[in-house]
Amino acid sequence: MIQANTDARWLPLYEALASEVRLAILELLAGGALNVKDIAAALGLSSAIVTMHIRKLEAAGLLHTRMVRKDGGTHKMCELAEQSIKIELPHKRDQAMQSHETIIPIGHYTEFDVHPTCGIATRESIIGQFDDPRYFLEPDRMNAGVLWFGYGFVEYKVPNYLLSSQQPNALEIMLEIGSEAPGVNENWPSDISFQLNGSEIGTWTSPGDYGEKRGKFSPSWWPDWVNQYGLLKLIRVQEDGTYIDGQRMSDVGLRDIALDRNLWMLRIGVKKEAKHAGGITLYGSGFGNYNQDIVFKVYYEV
């Protein structure tokens, strides 16, 4: 489920829905994956027009596309990426509810253990060479806008600004993320796990490593044949469990996580023994489709 609000970053989603043709495409895909030619025939439109609409729906995160060899040719198959959308409209909140927000550049990890395929890059250049984990120690990693690895983890330490009188009741993590295939592969599932203060809060299976088209914010020098963009995911830890885009990910709630008054430790990784050990790519500002770093937000009551 997509969990949206009235923030301007959701405009591509609302623009994608503001079209009878695009709504009709979503209805067609509810019956299963179709190629562009079949969609065009069903709607009585040209393939070029349908392709334009497909791109808008894909940019909004509403569908996935993949190239498939079939009947001696290559077909662009389209399928729904989400089942529902939840839109939270502005409303008056309890005045006692407040929050601390920290923006974490993706290169500001404090611990890591990564294994090829792997790499890291700033907005200006690749750091070192591909598939050499030693370059994850380079000081210039602090400026990284994208990083990827086959399995392992990166861990971030976030200051905990809660006072003794402030009780946390929810925590949110927003980030752009995807799998890591050699080159790119939009059908490359990966079981990405998340830990908070040493507690496993859940695992999300990324559908693939996206690269059929360029990331909106990726620099001009970034090669076409590598990772281009991910999916924007919102993880929310609250009293009754942990959710990702509104879907329950685990029963681990805020009370199950050890509270350190000095810091929060966020670990993101892929286990070598995972069923789908398809790696991970993290996108920060200057790369991907959302031009943002990791947003870490703690809600509390006084």
C-alpha positions as CSV (number, residue, x, y, z in Angstrom):
1,M,0.0,0.0,0.0
2,I,1.2,3.5,-0.8
3,Q,0.8,5.8,2.2
4,A,0.7,9.4,0.8
5,N,-0.2,12.8,2.1
6,T,-0.3,16.4,0.8
7,D,3.4,16.9,0.6
8,A,4.5,18.1,-2.8
9,R,6.7,15.0,-3.3
10,W,3.5,13.0,-4.0
11,L,2.5,15.1,-7.0
12,P,3.7,12.5,-9.5
13,L,1.2,10.0,-7.9
14,Y,-1.7,12.4,-8.1
15,E,-0.8,13.5,-11.6
16,A,-0.7,9.8,-12.6
17,L,-4.2,9.3,-11.3
18,A,-5.6,12.4,-13.0
19,S,-6.3,10.7,-16.3
20,E,-9.1,8.4,-17.5
21,V,-6.7,6.5,-19.7
22,R,-4.3,5.8,-16.9
23,L,-7.2,4.7,-14.6
24,A,-8.3,2.4,-17.4
25,I,-4.8,0.9,-17.6
26,L,-4.9,0.2,-13.9
27,E,-8.3,-1.5,-14.3
28,L,-6.9,-3.7,-17.1
29,L,-3.8,-4.7,-15.1
30,A,-6.0,-5.8,-12.2
31,G,-6.5,-9.0,-14.3
32,G,-2.8,-9.7,-14.6
33,A,0.3,-8.6,-16.5
34,L,-0.1,-7.3,-20.0
35,N,2.2,-6.0,-22.7
36,V,2.0,-2.5,-24.1
37,K,0.6,-3.8,-27.4
38,D,-2.3,-5.6,-25.7
39,I,-3.1,-2.6,-23.5
40,A,-3.1,-0.4,-26.6
41,A,-5.4,-2.7,-28.5
42,A,-7.8,-2.9,-25.5
43,L,-8.0,0.9,-25.3
44,G,-8.0,1.6,-29.0
45,L,-4.8,3.7,-28.7
46,S,-1.4,3.7,-30.3
47,S,1.5,1.9,-28.5
48,A,3.4,5.2,-28.4
49,I,0.5,6.9,-26.4
50,V,0.2,4.0,-24.1
51,T,3.9,3.9,-23.4
52,M,3.7,7.6,-22.3
53,H,0.9,6.8,-19.9
54,I,2.8,3.7,-18.6
55,R,5.9,5.8,-17.8
56,K,3.8,8.2,-15.7
57,L,2.2,5.3,-13.8
58,E,5.6,3.7,-13.3
59,A,7.2,7.0,-12.0
60,A,4.4,7.2,-9.5
61,G,5.2,3.7,-8.2
62,L,1.8,2.3,-9.3
63,L,3.1,-0.4,-11.7
64,H,6.3,-2.3,-12.6
65,T,7.5,-3.1,-16.1
66,R,9.9,-5.7,-17.3
67,M,11.2,-6.9,-20.7
68,V,10.3,-10.5,-21.5
69,R,11.3,-12.7,-24.5
70,K,8.2,-14.3,-26.0
71,D,7.2,-15.7,-29.4
72,G,10.5,-14.8,-30.9
73,G,10.3,-11.1,-29.8
74,T,10.9,-8.9,-26.8
75,H,7.7,-7.6,-25.0
76,K,7.4,-4.9,-22.3
77,M,5.2,-6.5,-19.7
78,C,3.3,-4.3,-17.2
79,E,1.9,-5.3,-13.9
80,L,0.5,-3.5,-10.8
81,A,3.0,-2.6,-8.1
82,E,0.5,-1.7,-5.4
83,Q,-3.0,-2.8,-4.3
84,S,-4.1,0.3,-2.5
85,I,-3.4,4.0,-1.7
86,K,-4.0,5.7,1.6
87,I,-4.0,9.5,1.6
88,E,-3.7,11.3,4.9
89,L,-5.1,14.8,4.7
90,P,-4.0,17.7,6.9
91,H,-5.7,17.7,10.3
92,K,-5.3,19.2,13.7
93,R,-3.0,17.1,15.9
94,D,-2.9,16.8,19.6
95,Q,-0.7,19.7,20.8
96,A,1.1,17.3,23.1
97,M,2.3,15.3,20.1
98,Q,5.7,16.5,18.8
99,S,8.6,15.0,17.0
100,H,12.4,15.0,16.5
101,E,13.5,14.6,12.8
102,T,17.0,13.8,11.6
103,I,18.2,13.6,8.0
104,I,20.9,10.9,7.5
105,P,23.1,11.1,4.4
106,I,23.5,7.5,3.2
107,G,27.3,7.7,3.4
108,H,27.2,8.5,7.2
109,Y,27.1,4.8,8.3
110,T,29.2,4.1,11.4
111,E,29.6,0.4,10.8
112,F,29.4,-1.9,7.8
113,D,30.1,-5.4,6.5
114,V,29.5,-5.5,2.7
115,H,30.2,-8.1,0.1
116,P,30.3,-7.9,-3.8
117,T,28.7,-7.0,-6.0
118,C,29.2,-3.6,-4.2
119,G,30.1,0.0,-4.8
120,I,29.6,3.6,-3.7
121,A,29.5,6.9,-5.5
122,T,29.1,10.6,-4.8
123,R,27.3,13.0,-7.2
124,E,30.6,13.7,-8.9
125,S,32.2,10.2,-9.3
126,I,32.6,6.6,-8.3
127,I,34.6,6.2,-5.1
128,G,37.5,3.8,-5.9
129,Q,36.5,0.7,-7.9
130,F,33.5,-1.5,-8.2
131,D,33.3,-4.7,-6.0
132,D,36.0,-3.7,-3.5
133,P,34.6,-3.2,0.0
134,R,37.7,-1.3,1.1
135,Y,36.4,1.8,-0.6
136,F,33.5,1.9,1.9
137,L,36.1,3.2,4.3
138,E,37.1,6.2,2.1
139,P,36.5,9.5,3.9
140,D,34.7,10.8,0.8
141,R,32.0,8.2,1.5
142,M,30.4,10.9,3.7
143,N,29.3,12.6,0.4
144,A,27.9,9.4,-1.1
145,G,24.6,9.6,-3.0
146,V,24.3,5.9,-3.8
147,L,25.7,2.7,-2.5
148,W,25.0,-1.0,-3.1
149,F,26.1,-4.5,-2.0
150,G,25.3,-8.1,-2.5
151,Y,24.8,-9.1,1.1
152,G,25.9,-7.7,4.5
153,F,24.8,-4.5,6.2
154,V,25.3,-0.8,6.8
155,E,24.5,0.7,10.2
156,Y,23.7,4.3,11.1
157,K,23.8,5.9,14.6
158,V,21.2,8.7,15.1
159,P,21.2,11.0,18.1
160,N,18.3,10.5,20.4
161,Y,17.1,13.9,21.5
162,L,14.3,12.7,23.7
163,L,14.3,14.2,27.2
164,S,13.4,12.1,30.3
165,S,10.0,13.7,30.3
166,Q,9.3,12.8,26.6
167,Q,7.9,9.3,25.9
168,P,8.2,8.0,22.3
169,N,5.0,6.6,20.8
170,A,6.0,6.1,17.1
171,L,9.1,6.1,14.9
172,E,9.3,6.5,11.1
173,I,12.0,5.8,8.6
174,M,11.7,7.0,5.0
175,L,14.2,5.9,2.3
176,E,14.6,5.1,-1.3
177,I,15.7,1.5,-1.7
178,G,15.9,-1.4,-4.1
179,S,17.6,-4.7,-4.8
180,E,21.2,-5.2,-6.3
181,A,21.6,-7.3,-9.3
182,P,24.7,-7.6,-11.5
183,G,23.9,-4.8,-13.9
184,V,20.1,-4.3,-13.6
185,N,17.2,-6.7,-13.3
186,E,13.7,-5.5,-12.5
187,N,12.7,-9.1,-11.5
188,W,15.4,-9.6,-8.8
189,P,13.7,-10.1,-5.4
190,S,15.7,-9.4,-2.3
191,D,14.8,-9.9,1.4
192,I,16.0,-6.6,3.0
193,S,16.0,-6.7,6.8
194,F,15.9,-3.8,9.3
195,Q,17.1,-3.6,12.8
196,L,16.6,-0.9,15.4
197,N,18.8,-0.8,18.5
198,G,19.7,-4.5,17.9
199,S,16.1,-5.7,17.5
200,E,15.0,-7.1,14.2
201,I,11.9,-5.1,13.3
202,G,11.1,-6.8,10.0
203,T,12.0,-7.8,6.5
204,W,10.7,-6.4,3.2
205,T,11.1,-8.2,-0.1
206,S,12.2,-5.7,-2.8
207,P,10.8,-6.7,-6.2
208,G,13.9,-5.8,-8.2
209,D,16.8,-3.6,-9.2
210,Y,15.5,-0.8,-11.4
211,G,17.3,0.5,-14.4
212,E,15.2,0.3,-17.5
213,K,15.2,4.1,-17.6
214,R,17.4,6.7,-15.9
215,G,16.8,8.0,-12.4
216,K,15.2,11.4,-12.4
217,F,18.0,12.9,-10.2
218,S,21.0,10.8,-11.1
219,P,23.9,12.9,-12.5
220,S,24.6,12.9,-16.2
221,W,27.8,11.0,-15.9
222,W,26.1,8.0,-14.1
223,P,26.2,5.0,-16.5
224,D,23.0,3.7,-18.1
225,W,23.7,0.0,-17.4
226,V,23.7,0.2,-13.5
227,N,21.1,0.9,-10.8
228,Q,19.0,4.0,-11.6
229,Y,16.3,4.3,-8.9
230,G,14.5,2.5,-6.1
231,L,11.1,2.6,-4.4
232,L,10.3,5.1,-1.7
233,K,9.4,3.2,1.5
234,L,8.0,4.4,4.8
235,I,8.6,2.2,7.8
236,R,6.6,3.0,10.9
237,V,7.3,1.4,14.3
238,Q,4.5,2.0,16.8
239,E,3.1,0.3,19.9
240,D,1.3,-2.6,18.2
241,G,4.0,-3.5,15.6
242,T,6.0,-2.4,12.7
243,Y,4.5,-1.4,9.3
244,I,5.9,-0.6,5.8
245,D,3.7,1.6,3.7
246,G,0.8,0.7,6.0
247,Q,1.3,-3.1,5.7
248,R,2.2,-5.0,8.8
249,M,5.8,-6.1,8.6
250,S,6.2,-7.6,12.1
251,D,4.7,-7.8,15.6
252,V,7.7,-5.9,17.0
253,G,6.5,-2.7,18.6
254,L,8.2,0.3,20.2
255,R,8.0,-1.3,23.6
256,D,10.1,-4.3,22.4
257,I,13.0,-2.1,21.4
258,A,15.7,-1.2,24.0
259,L,15.7,2.5,24.5
260,D,19.1,4.1,24.6
261,R,18.9,7.7,25.8
262,N,21.9,8.7,23.7
263,L,21.2,7.2,20.3
264,W,19.3,5.1,17.9
265,M,21.0,2.4,15.9
266,L,19.5,1.6,12.5
267,R,20.9,-1.4,10.6
268,I,19.8,-2.1,7.0
269,G,21.0,-5.3,5.3
270,V,20.6,-8.6,3.4
271,K,21.5,-11.8,5.1
272,K,23.7,-14.2,3.1
273,E,21.3,-17.1,4.0
274,A,18.1,-15.2,3.1
275,K,15.7,-16.9,0.8
276,H,16.1,-14.0,-1.7
277,A,19.6,-12.8,-1.1
278,G,19.3,-10.2,-3.9
279,G,21.4,-7.4,-2.4
280,I,20.5,-3.8,-1.6
281,T,20.8,-0.4,-3.2
282,L,20.4,2.8,-1.2
283,Y,19.7,6.1,-2.9
284,G,20.3,9.5,-1.3
285,S,20.1,13.0,-2.5
286,G,21.4,13.6,-6.0
287,F,20.4,10.1,-7.2
288,G,17.3,8.0,-7.9
289,N,13.8,9.4,-8.2
290,Y,13.2,11.2,-4.9
291,N,16.3,13.3,-4.2
292,Q,16.3,12.7,-0.5
293,D,18.5,11.1,2.1
294,I,17.2,8.8,4.9
295,V,14.6,10.6,7.0
296,F,14.4,9.4,10.7
297,K,11.6,10.8,12.8
298,V,10.6,10.1,16.4
299,Y,7.2,11.1,17.6
300,Y,6.7,11.6,21.3
301,E,4.3,12.9,24.0
302,V,5.2,15.2,26.9
